[in-house]
Amino acid sequence: MKFELLPRIHSPLDLRELSSQQLLQLADEIREALCNLVQERSAHFASNLGVVELCLALHLVYDFSKDRLIWDTGHQIYPHKLITGRFSQFSSIRTKGGLMGFPNPHESPYDLFMTGHAGASVSTVLGMKAADDLMGESSRKSVAVIGDGALPSGVVFEAMNNAAELKKDLLVILNDNEMGICPRVGGLAKYLDKARTADFYNGLKRDVNWLLNKVPMVGKPSADAIAQFKDALKGFLHGGKLFEDMGFRYIGPVDGHDLLGLISAIEMVKEVSGPVLLHVFTQKGHGFEPACEDPVMYHAPPPFARNQNNEVISIKKSSTRAYTNAMSDAIYDAMQRDPKVCVLTAAMCEGNKLGRVRNEFSERFFDTGICEAHTVAFAGGMAKSGMRPIVNIYSTFLQRSFDHIFQEVALQNLPVTFCLDRGGFAGPDGPTHHGVFDNTYMRVFPNMTVMAPGDELDVAPMLEFALTHDGPTSIRYPKANVETVERQETPIEHGKAEVLKWGVDGMFVAFGSLFTTCVAAAERLREEGLDVGVINARFAKPIDRATLYRAIDETGFVITVEENSICGGFGAAVLEAANADGISTSHVKCLGVPDRFIEHGEREELLADIGLDVEGLVATALAMADRGTFVETAE
């Protein structure tokens, strides 16, 4: 398809120059741009296909150069980027130095927050509305778009409760496509399903006529539109009783792919006072049949090729095995061995490769939806009753349950095993998804044991150790392909490191999968005439004091290496322990992620930028040995 209209859209105001037919053509061009992108690289796909008309309608009705718009979760931001002046840069999205795959205020004034976690949109947009009113800007409109998968998040209901109390003019659009990243689960999902078939709900506090009489029309009033809107209300409003009882005016459902009807509906609710929830039905993957048929697969698919009939003819699949697969297999084996082992995840079944576990151990598999705090507290309850729960959640998302890790698990000293996927850089997903703080936030809790496999050989033994340990444990692993260092395997013992080789000139001490990078760097240094050994730390809490102090005492320098924030991570644990024990650390260097948010890019690119690749480690070691010039890449 030749792009005729997209190159002409430099701001959403340009949309108002287009005819109805041209708007429909523009929707097709946006979908074509999305398909072209995913032929080149993995990107969020099905969710973006589903919000094309909604995005256009919102920008046609509102002026978000002054009004407020927050896209919850943010991975469905691509159509918004295309019509806010970023079409010429669109091919760079999710590449280092290119557009971010989530909202980014540094790119455009139309992006207000970096939203990469679900559920906060109602809170932030309510906060902006409250501030606008206080600052004499009450004419600004505020809109949050939230998906049905994110709706069950506790923070959403906290915000809606507050919004009803404040009675602020606020529009929450529920983008209901019956999906999150995986199919939605839970009682609220069943409640929303009623809206598709239920009879008219007669128990409204304010009747339909009152609403229709109070809603001013923008432009020429349309009798047909009013009648159509009223019929929709009569046919489906039962599904909104929950929101009505919470203090929101519920409107809908509305067809999210009928662009002109959607525009009319949004115009109708634009001036309704108080908090409003507009229920919009969309189809994840709309406009691309393979994505409609399998929205989970096409949520963020690998690159694929298609023919002239828009059929997928090949998908580029990796033949390599990832740490996620290794941990999934270990979990499966553990559940086969022990009927007390169960697994909990928060809408991450697909991402964590738990499909086989879910299918074969369904009675011990719990997908709680996007409710991480509940998941952890739920796991605490299971552990208290004698089960051995595994909480399998991305590192960045587990942060949402920090207080419950403290209160319901660590404080109770309960044997919950946390498996933290994406521990380290999450690549093109960028700073909202980089899991570079878990070494720090898990290490602070008394009773917690903090581990990381150095390579694939450590994965299953660490999980087996965790499931027999009398207390909470954390195992973090990266979004990367597994590597293996040839060595004689040693058992996992609580707080014990593994020494691969002692060095005379210096030692690398690696916590986590950068162990293999340290091994490669040590081999390179031997070619330079330096004898540098490598320790696979395995534990960040408790650390192996005896082994580490020997390294500090007997070698010329020690370099700790981790794919985590340098603030409070494994290196900090070494320095803290040495300080407490009166050990000099003048020749200890701690390498990790610097104290700033790191942009998106391929994991290897990001590691190289901060000196955590082989070349960076070699340069640091040479500098520590006074054999080269050390560049402080991590500052």
C-alpha positions as CSV (number, residue, x, y, z in Angstrom):
1,M,0.0,0.0,0.0
2,K,1.2,3.5,-0.8
3,F,0.9,5.9,2.1
4,E,-1.0,8.9,0.8
5,L,-2.4,10.3,4.0
6,L,0.0,9.4,6.8
7,P,2.8,11.6,5.5
8,R,0.5,14.6,5.6
9,I,-0.4,14.1,9.3
10,H,2.0,16.3,11.2
11,S,-0.3,16.8,14.2
12,P,-3.8,15.6,15.2
13,L,-5.2,18.9,14.1
14,D,-4.6,17.8,10.5
15,L,-7.2,15.0,11.0
16,R,-9.9,17.6,10.9
17,E,-9.1,18.5,7.3
18,L,-10.0,14.9,6.2
19,S,-13.3,13.7,5.0
20,S,-15.1,10.7,6.5
21,Q,-13.8,8.5,3.7
22,Q,-10.3,9.8,4.1
23,L,-10.4,9.0,7.8
24,L,-11.3,5.4,7.0
25,Q,-8.5,5.3,4.5
26,L,-6.1,6.7,7.2
27,A,-7.1,3.8,9.5
28,D,-6.1,1.4,6.8
29,E,-2.8,3.1,6.3
30,I,-2.1,3.0,10.0
31,R,-2.7,-0.8,10.0
32,E,-0.5,-1.2,7.0
33,A,2.3,0.7,8.8
34,L,2.0,-1.6,11.8
35,C,2.2,-4.7,9.5
36,N,5.2,-3.3,7.8
37,L,6.9,-2.7,11.1
38,V,6.4,-6.2,12.4
39,Q,7.9,-7.7,9.3
40,E,11.1,-6.1,10.4
41,R,11.3,-6.6,14.1
42,S,9.3,-7.8,17.1
43,A,6.9,-5.2,18.4
44,H,3.6,-4.9,20.1
45,F,1.1,-5.6,17.4
46,A,-2.4,-7.0,18.1
47,S,-3.2,-4.4,20.8
48,N,-2.2,-1.5,18.4
49,L,-4.4,-2.9,15.6
50,G,-7.3,-2.9,18.0
51,V,-7.2,0.8,19.0
52,V,-6.8,2.5,15.6
53,E,-10.3,3.9,15.4
54,L,-10.4,4.7,19.1
55,C,-7.2,6.7,18.7
56,L,-8.5,8.7,15.7
57,A,-11.8,9.4,17.4
58,L,-10.2,10.7,20.5
59,H,-7.9,13.1,18.7
60,L,-10.8,14.3,16.5
61,V,-13.0,15.1,19.4
62,Y,-10.4,16.5,21.9
63,D,-7.5,18.8,21.4
64,F,-4.8,17.0,23.4
65,S,-2.3,19.8,22.9
66,K,-4.2,21.2,25.9
67,D,-6.5,18.4,27.0
68,R,-5.1,15.4,28.9
69,L,-4.8,11.8,27.6
70,I,-3.2,8.8,29.3
71,W,-2.9,5.5,27.6
72,D,-2.8,2.8,30.3
73,T,0.0,0.2,30.0
74,G,1.2,2.1,26.9
75,H,2.1,-0.7,24.5
76,Q,-0.9,0.3,22.3
77,I,0.6,3.8,21.7
78,Y,1.7,3.2,18.0
79,P,-1.3,4.7,16.2
80,H,-1.1,7.7,18.6
81,K,2.6,8.2,17.6
82,L,1.7,8.0,14.0
83,I,-0.8,10.9,14.1
84,T,1.2,13.1,16.5
85,G,4.0,13.9,14.0
86,R,6.2,10.8,14.3
87,F,5.4,8.9,11.1
88,S,8.8,9.8,9.5
89,Q,10.5,8.2,12.5
90,F,8.2,5.3,12.9
91,S,10.5,2.7,11.3
92,S,13.0,3.4,14.2
93,I,10.7,2.4,16.9
94,R,12.2,0.0,19.6
95,T,15.7,0.4,18.2
96,K,18.5,2.1,20.1
97,G,18.2,5.9,19.5
98,G,14.8,5.5,17.9
99,L,11.3,6.0,19.1
100,M,10.3,4.3,22.3
101,G,7.7,1.5,22.1
102,F,5.8,3.2,24.9
103,P,4.7,6.8,25.5
104,N,7.7,9.1,26.0
105,P,7.4,12.8,27.0
106,H,10.8,13.4,25.6
107,E,9.5,12.6,22.1
108,S,6.2,14.6,22.1
109,P,4.1,16.9,24.2
110,Y,1.2,14.5,23.4
111,D,2.9,11.8,25.6
112,L,2.3,12.8,29.2
113,F,3.8,9.9,31.1
114,M,6.0,6.9,30.3
115,T,3.3,4.2,31.0
116,G,4.7,0.7,30.9
117,H,2.9,-0.8,33.9
118,A,-0.9,-1.3,34.0
119,G,-3.5,0.4,36.1
120,A,-2.1,3.8,37.0
121,S,-3.8,5.8,34.2
122,V,-7.0,6.7,36.2
123,S,-4.9,7.9,39.2
124,T,-2.6,10.1,37.1
125,V,-5.3,11.6,35.0
126,L,-7.4,12.4,38.1
127,G,-4.3,14.0,39.6
128,M,-3.8,16.2,36.6
129,K,-7.5,17.2,36.5
130,A,-7.4,18.1,40.2
131,A,-4.3,20.2,39.6
132,D,-5.7,21.9,36.5
133,D,-8.8,22.9,38.5
134,L,-6.7,24.3,41.3
135,M,-4.5,26.2,38.8
136,G,-7.4,27.9,37.0
137,E,-7.3,25.5,34.0
138,S,-10.7,23.8,34.6
139,S,-11.5,23.9,30.9
140,R,-8.9,21.2,30.2
141,K,-10.5,17.8,29.6
142,S,-9.0,14.6,31.1
143,V,-9.2,11.2,29.5
144,A,-7.8,7.8,30.5
145,V,-7.9,4.8,28.2
146,I,-7.6,1.5,30.1
147,G,-7.9,-2.1,29.0
148,D,-10.1,-4.7,30.5
149,G,-7.0,-6.7,31.3
150,A,-5.7,-3.9,33.5
151,L,-9.1,-3.0,35.0
152,P,-8.9,-5.6,37.9
153,S,-5.7,-3.9,39.2
154,G,-6.3,-2.7,42.7
155,V,-5.0,0.8,42.0
156,V,-7.7,1.3,39.4
157,F,-10.4,0.8,42.0
158,E,-8.6,3.0,44.5
159,A,-8.5,5.8,41.8
160,M,-12.2,5.3,40.9
161,N,-13.2,5.4,44.5
162,N,-11.4,8.7,44.9
163,A,-12.7,10.1,41.6
164,A,-16.3,9.5,42.7
165,E,-15.6,11.3,46.0
166,L,-14.0,14.3,44.2
167,K,-16.7,14.4,41.5
168,K,-14.1,15.6,39.0
169,D,-15.0,15.8,35.3
170,L,-13.2,12.8,34.1
171,L,-13.6,10.3,31.2
172,V,-12.4,6.8,31.6
173,I,-12.6,4.7,28.4
174,L,-12.7,1.0,29.0
175,N,-11.1,-0.6,25.9
176,D,-12.7,-4.0,26.2
177,N,-11.2,-6.6,23.8
178,E,-11.6,-9.6,26.1
179,M,-7.8,-9.8,26.4
180,G,-4.8,-8.7,28.3
181,I,-1.5,-10.1,27.1
182,C,-3.2,-13.4,27.7
183,P,-7.0,-14.0,27.9
184,R,-8.4,-12.2,30.8
185,V,-9.4,-14.1,34.0
186,G,-11.5,-13.6,37.1
187,G,-14.9,-12.5,38.3
188,L,-14.7,-9.0,36.8
189,A,-14.0,-10.4,33.3
190,K,-17.3,-12.4,33.7
191,Y,-19.1,-9.3,34.8
192,L,-18.0,-7.4,31.7
193,D,-19.1,-10.3,29.5
194,K,-22.7,-9.7,30.7
195,A,-22.6,-6.4,28.9
196,R,-22.6,-8.2,25.6
197,T,-25.9,-10.0,26.2
198,A,-27.7,-8.5,29.2
199,D,-31.1,-6.9,29.2
200,F,-31.6,-3.3,30.0
201,Y,-30.9,-2.5,33.6
202,N,-33.8,-0.7,35.3
203,G,-32.2,0.3,38.6
204,L,-30.3,3.4,37.5
205,K,-30.2,6.3,39.9
206,R,-30.6,8.6,37.0
207,D,-32.6,7.6,33.9
208,V,-31.6,7.6,30.3
209,N,-33.8,10.6,29.4
210,W,-32.1,12.7,32.1
211,L,-28.7,11.8,30.6
212,L,-29.6,12.5,27.0
213,N,-31.3,15.8,27.9
214,K,-28.2,16.9,29.8
215,V,-25.6,15.9,27.2
216,P,-24.9,18.8,24.8
217,M,-24.1,17.8,21.2
218,V,-21.0,19.1,19.4
219,G,-21.9,20.4,16.0
220,K,-25.3,19.6,14.5
221,P,-27.4,17.4,16.7
222,S,-28.3,14.1,15.1
223,A,-31.7,12.5,15.9
224,D,-30.5,9.2,14.5
225,A,-27.4,9.3,16.6
226,I,-29.4,10.0,19.8
227,A,-31.8,7.2,19.0
228,Q,-29.0,4.8,18.3
229,F,-27.2,5.8,21.4
230,K,-30.4,5.4,23.5
231,D,-30.9,1.9,22.1
232,A,-27.4,0.9,23.0
233,L,-28.0,2.1,26.5
234,K,-31.2,0.2,26.8
235,G,-29.7,-2.9,25.4
236,F,-26.6,-3.1,27.4
237,L,-26.5,-0.9,30.5
238,H,-26.9,-3.7,32.9
239,G,-23.2,-4.4,32.5
240,G,-22.4,-1.1,34.0
241,K,-24.3,-1.3,37.3
242,L,-21.0,-1.8,39.2
243,F,-19.6,1.4,37.8
244,E,-22.8,3.3,38.4
245,D,-22.9,2.2,42.1
246,M,-19.2,3.4,42.4
247,G,-20.3,6.9,41.3
248,F,-19.4,6.8,37.6
249,R,-21.9,7.4,34.9
250,Y,-21.6,4.3,32.7
251,I,-22.2,4.7,28.9
252,G,-22.0,1.9,26.4
253,P,-21.0,-0.4,25.1
254,V,-20.0,1.2,21.9
255,D,-18.5,-0.5,18.8
256,G,-14.8,0.5,18.9
257,H,-14.3,-0.1,15.1
258,D,-17.2,2.0,13.9
259,L,-15.2,5.2,13.6
260,L,-18.1,7.6,12.9
261,G,-20.3,6.1,15.5
262,L,-17.4,6.2,18.0
263,I,-16.8,9.9,17.3
264,S,-20.5,10.6,17.9
265,A,-20.4,8.7,21.2
266,I,-17.3,10.5,22.5
267,E,-18.8,13.8,21.4
268,M,-21.9,13.0,23.4
269,V,-20.0,12.2,26.6
270,K,-17.5,15.0,26.3
271,E,-19.5,17.6,28.3
272,V,-21.1,15.3,30.8
273,S,-20.2,16.5,34.3
274,G,-18.6,14.2,36.9
275,P,-16.7,10.9,36.3
276,V,-17.8,8.9,33.3
277,L,-16.9,5.5,32.1
278,L,-17.4,4.8,28.3
279,H,-17.3,1.1,27.6
280,V,-15.9,0.4,24.1
281,F,-15.7,-3.0,22.5
282,T,-12.7,-3.6,20.3
283,Q,-11.1,-6.6,18.7
284,K,-7.4,-7.3,19.5
285,G,-5.7,-7.7,16.1
286,H,-8.6,-6.0,14.2
287,G,-7.9,-5.7,10.4
288,F,-5.3,-8.5,10.3
289,E,-7.0,-11.9,10.4
290,P,-4.1,-14.0,11.8
291,A,-3.8,-11.6,14.8
292,C,-7.6,-11.8,15.4
293,E,-7.4,-15.6,15.4
294,D,-4.5,-15.7,17.8
295,P,-4.1,-12.4,19.7
296,V,-1.8,-14.0,22.2
297,M,0.7,-15.2,19.6
298,Y,0.5,-11.8,17.8
299,H,0.7,-9.7,21.0
300,A,4.4,-9.1,20.3
301,P,5.3,-11.6,17.6
302,P,8.7,-12.3,16.1
303,P,9.1,-10.8,12.6
304,F,7.0,-12.4,9.9
305,A,6.5,-12.3,6.2
306,R,3.1,-12.0,4.4
307,N,1.8,-12.4,0.9
308,Q,-0.4,-10.1,-1.2
309,N,-3.5,-11.6,0.4
310,N,-2.3,-10.4,3.8
311,E,-1.6,-14.0,4.9
312,V,1.4,-14.9,7.1
313,I,3.7,-17.2,5.1
314,S,6.6,-17.5,7.5
315,I,7.5,-16.5,11.0
316,K,11.1,-16.0,12.0
317,K,11.5,-18.3,15.1
318,S,14.6,-18.5,17.2
319,S,16.1,-22.0,17.5
320,T,18.0,-21.0,20.7
321,R,16.9,-21.8,24.2
322,A,16.2,-18.9,26.6
323,Y,16.5,-18.7,30.4
324,T,12.7,-18.4,30.5
325,N,12.4,-21.8,28.9
326,A,15.0,-23.3,31.3
327,M,13.1,-22.0,34.3
328,S,9.8,-23.1,32.9
329,D,11.1,-26.6,32.4
330,A,12.5,-26.6,35.9
331,I,9.1,-25.5,37.3
332,Y,7.4,-28.3,35.3
333,D,9.8,-30.9,36.7
334,A,9.3,-29.6,40.2
335,M,5.6,-29.8,40.0
336,Q,5.9,-33.4,38.7
337,R,8.0,-34.4,41.7
338,D,6.1,-32.6,44.5
339,P,2.3,-32.2,44.7
340,K,2.8,-29.3,47.2
341,V,4.5,-27.1,44.5
342,C,2.2,-24.7,42.8
343,V,2.8,-21.7,40.5
344,L,1.3,-18.3,40.5
345,T,1.6,-15.6,37.8
346,A,0.1,-12.3,37.0
347,A,-1.2,-12.4,33.4
348,M,2.3,-13.6,32.4
349,C,1.5,-17.2,31.4
350,E,2.6,-16.7,27.8
351,G,5.6,-14.5,28.6
352,N,6.9,-16.9,31.2
353,K,6.3,-20.0,28.9
354,L,4.0,-21.6,31.5
355,G,1.5,-23.0,29.0
356,R,2.6,-26.6,29.6
357,V,2.4,-26.1,33.3
358,R,-1.1,-24.6,33.1
359,N,-2.4,-27.4,30.8
360,E,-1.0,-30.3,32.8
361,F,-1.3,-29.0,36.3
362,S,-4.3,-26.8,36.0
363,E,-5.4,-27.3,39.7
364,R,-2.0,-26.0,40.9
365,F,-1.7,-23.1,38.4
366,F,-3.1,-19.7,39.3
367,D,-3.2,-16.8,36.9
368,T,-4.4,-13.9,39.0
369,G,-4.5,-11.3,36.2
370,I,-2.6,-8.0,36.4
371,C,-2.7,-8.0,40.2
372,E,0.8,-8.5,41.4
373,A,0.2,-7.4,45.0
374,H,-2.6,-9.8,45.4
375,T,-0.5,-12.6,43.8
376,V,2.2,-12.2,46.5
377,A,-0.3,-12.0,49.4
378,F,-2.1,-15.0,47.9
379,A,1.2,-17.0,47.7
380,G,1.8,-16.1,51.4
381,G,-1.5,-17.6,52.3
382,M,-0.7,-20.8,50.4
383,A,2.7,-21.1,52.0
384,K,1.2,-20.6,55.4
385,S,-1.2,-23.6,54.7
386,G,1.6,-25.9,53.7
387,M,2.0,-25.5,50.0
388,R,5.3,-24.5,48.2
389,P,4.2,-21.6,45.9
390,I,6.3,-20.3,43.1
391,V,5.6,-16.7,42.1
392,N,6.7,-16.3,38.5
393,I,6.6,-12.6,37.5
394,Y,8.8,-10.2,35.6
395,S,11.3,-8.3,37.8
396,T,9.9,-4.9,36.8
397,F,6.3,-6.0,37.6
398,L,7.1,-7.6,40.9
399,Q,8.1,-4.1,42.2
400,R,4.3,-3.5,42.3
401,S,4.0,-5.9,45.2
402,F,6.9,-4.6,47.3
403,D,4.9,-4.1,50.5
404,H,3.4,-7.6,50.3
405,I,6.8,-9.2,49.9
406,F,7.7,-7.4,53.1
407,Q,4.5,-8.0,55.1
408,E,2.9,-11.2,53.9
409,V,6.1,-13.2,53.0
410,A,9.4,-12.0,54.5
411,L,8.0,-10.8,57.8
412,Q,6.3,-14.2,58.3
413,N,9.4,-16.0,57.0
414,L,7.2,-18.1,54.7
415,P,8.7,-20.4,52.0
416,V,7.6,-18.5,48.9
417,T,9.9,-18.9,45.9
418,F,10.1,-15.8,43.6
419,C,11.2,-16.5,40.0
420,L,12.0,-13.1,38.5
421,D,12.0,-13.2,34.7
422,R,13.6,-10.4,32.8
423,G,16.1,-9.7,35.6
424,G,18.3,-7.2,33.9
425,F,17.8,-5.3,30.6
426,A,14.5,-6.1,28.8
427,G,15.9,-4.8,25.5
428,P,13.6,-2.9,23.2
429,D,10.9,-2.6,25.8
430,G,13.1,0.0,27.5
431,P,13.2,1.6,31.0
432,T,9.7,0.8,32.0
433,H,10.5,-2.9,31.7
434,H,14.2,-3.2,32.5
435,G,14.4,-5.4,35.6
436,V,17.5,-3.7,37.1
437,F,16.3,-3.1,40.7
438,D,15.5,-6.5,42.1
439,N,18.9,-7.3,43.5
440,T,18.4,-4.1,45.5
441,Y,14.8,-4.4,46.6
442,M,14.8,-8.1,47.4
443,R,18.1,-7.9,49.3
444,V,16.7,-5.4,51.9
445,F,14.3,-7.9,53.4
446,P,15.3,-9.9,56.5
447,N,14.8,-13.7,56.0
448,M,15.1,-13.4,52.2
449,T,17.6,-15.5,50.3
450,V,18.6,-13.8,46.9
451,M,20.1,-16.0,44.1
452,A,20.9,-15.8,40.4
453,P,22.1,-18.5,38.1
454,G,25.5,-17.9,36.5
455,D,24.5,-20.1,33.5
456,E,21.9,-22.7,32.5
457,L,23.6,-25.4,34.8
458,D,22.5,-23.4,37.8
459,V,18.8,-22.9,37.0
460,A,17.2,-26.2,37.9
461,P,19.4,-26.8,41.0
462,M,18.6,-23.3,42.3
463,L,14.9,-23.9,42.0
464,E,15.3,-27.3,43.7
465,F,17.2,-25.6,46.5
466,A,14.6,-22.9,46.9
467,L,11.7,-25.4,47.1
468,T,13.4,-27.1,50.1
469,H,14.7,-24.0,51.8
470,D,12.9,-23.0,55.0
471,G,12.2,-19.4,54.1
472,P,11.5,-17.0,51.2
473,T,13.8,-17.1,48.2
474,S,14.4,-15.0,45.1
475,I,15.8,-16.3,41.8
476,R,16.4,-13.7,39.0
477,Y,17.3,-14.5,35.4
478,P,17.6,-12.4,32.2
479,K,15.7,-12.0,29.0
480,A,18.5,-13.8,27.1
481,N,19.5,-17.1,25.6
482,V,21.1,-19.5,27.9
483,E,24.8,-20.0,28.0
484,T,26.9,-22.7,29.7
485,V,30.4,-22.6,31.1
486,E,32.2,-26.0,30.9
487,R,33.1,-27.0,34.4
488,Q,32.6,-29.6,37.1
489,E,29.2,-28.9,38.6
490,T,29.1,-28.1,42.3
491,P,25.9,-28.3,44.4
492,I,23.9,-25.3,45.5
493,E,24.6,-24.6,49.2
494,H,23.1,-21.8,51.1
495,G,25.2,-18.7,50.8
496,K,28.1,-20.5,49.0
497,A,29.8,-19.2,45.9
498,E,31.3,-21.3,43.1
499,V,35.0,-20.7,42.3
500,L,35.7,-21.4,38.6
501,K,39.3,-20.4,38.8
502,W,41.5,-18.5,41.2
503,G,43.6,-15.7,39.7
504,V,46.8,-14.1,40.9
505,D,46.4,-10.6,39.4
506,G,42.7,-10.2,40.0
507,M,39.2,-11.8,40.2
508,F,35.9,-11.2,38.6
509,V,33.0,-11.9,40.9
510,A,29.8,-12.3,38.9
511,F,26.3,-12.4,40.3
512,G,24.0,-13.7,37.6
513,S,24.3,-14.5,33.9
514,L,27.2,-12.0,33.3
515,F,29.2,-14.9,34.8
516,T,29.7,-16.1,31.2
517,T,30.9,-12.7,30.1
518,C,33.4,-12.6,32.9
519,V,34.7,-16.0,31.8
520,A,35.2,-14.7,28.3
521,A,36.9,-11.5,29.6
522,A,39.2,-13.5,31.8
523,E,40.3,-15.6,28.8
524,R,40.9,-12.4,26.8
525,L,43.0,-11.0,29.7
526,R,45.2,-14.2,29.8
527,E,46.2,-13.3,26.2
528,E,47.3,-9.9,27.6
529,G,49.4,-11.6,30.3
530,L,47.0,-11.1,33.2
531,D,46.0,-14.0,35.4
532,V,42.4,-13.2,36.4
533,G,40.1,-15.7,38.0
534,V,36.3,-15.9,38.1
535,I,33.8,-16.5,40.9
536,N,30.2,-17.4,40.3
537,A,28.7,-15.7,43.3
538,R,25.3,-17.4,43.1
539,F,24.0,-15.6,46.2
540,A,23.6,-11.9,46.9
541,K,22.1,-12.7,50.2
542,P,23.8,-14.2,52.2
543,I,27.1,-13.6,50.4
544,D,30.0,-16.0,50.7
545,R,32.2,-13.9,53.0
546,A,35.0,-16.5,53.3
547,T,35.4,-16.8,49.5
548,L,35.0,-13.1,48.8
549,Y,37.4,-12.0,51.5
550,R,40.0,-14.5,50.3
551,A,39.7,-13.0,46.8
552,I,40.1,-9.5,48.3
553,D,43.0,-10.5,50.4
554,E,45.0,-12.7,47.9
555,T,44.6,-11.0,44.5
556,G,45.6,-7.7,43.1
557,F,42.0,-6.5,42.4
558,V,38.4,-7.6,42.6
559,I,35.7,-6.5,40.2
560,T,32.1,-7.3,41.1
561,V,29.8,-7.6,38.1
562,E,25.9,-7.6,37.9
563,E,23.2,-6.6,35.6
564,N,21.4,-4.5,38.3
565,S,21.5,-1.0,39.6
566,I,24.8,-0.2,41.2
567,C,22.8,1.3,44.0
568,G,22.2,-1.3,46.7
569,G,23.0,-4.3,44.5
570,F,25.4,-7.2,44.9
571,G,28.5,-5.1,44.8
572,A,27.1,-2.9,47.5
573,A,26.4,-6.1,49.6
574,V,30.1,-7.0,49.3
575,L,31.3,-3.5,50.3
576,E,28.8,-3.4,53.2
577,A,30.0,-6.7,54.5
578,A,33.7,-5.9,54.1
579,N,33.2,-2.6,55.9
580,A,31.4,-4.2,58.8
581,D,34.2,-6.7,59.1
582,G,37.0,-4.2,58.8
583,I,38.2,-5.5,55.4
584,S,39.9,-2.9,53.1
585,T,38.2,-2.6,49.8
586,S,40.4,0.0,48.1
587,H,41.1,-2.4,45.3
588,V,37.5,-3.5,44.8
589,K,35.6,-2.1,41.8
590,C,31.8,-2.6,41.5
591,L,30.3,-2.7,38.0
592,G,26.6,-2.6,37.3
593,V,23.8,-0.4,35.9
594,P,24.5,3.3,36.6
595,D,22.2,5.5,38.6
596,R,20.1,6.6,35.7
597,F,17.3,5.2,33.6
598,I,18.6,3.3,30.6
599,E,17.0,3.7,27.2
600,H,15.7,0.9,25.0
601,G,17.9,-1.1,22.6
602,E,19.1,-4.6,22.2
603,R,20.5,-6.0,25.4
604,E,24.0,-6.4,24.0
605,E,24.0,-2.8,22.9
606,L,23.0,-1.6,26.3
607,L,25.5,-3.7,28.2
608,A,28.3,-2.5,25.9
609,D,27.3,1.1,26.6
610,I,27.9,0.8,30.3
611,G,31.0,-1.4,30.1
612,L,29.4,-4.7,31.0
613,D,30.4,-6.5,27.8
614,V,33.7,-8.4,27.3
615,E,35.5,-5.3,26.1
616,G,34.3,-3.2,29.0
617,L,35.3,-5.8,31.6
618,V,38.7,-6.2,30.0
619,A,39.3,-2.4,30.0
620,T,38.3,-2.2,33.6
621,A,40.6,-5.0,34.6
622,L,43.6,-3.6,32.7
623,A,43.0,-0.2,34.4
624,M,42.8,-1.9,37.8
625,A,46.1,-3.6,37.0
626,D,47.6,-0.3,35.8
627,R,47.9,-1.7,32.3
628,G,45.5,0.6,30.5
629,T,43.3,3.6,30.5
630,F,40.0,3.0,32.3
631,V,37.0,5.0,31.0
632,E,34.2,5.4,33.6
633,T,31.3,4.3,31.3
634,A,29.0,3.6,34.3
635,E,28.9,7.1,35.7
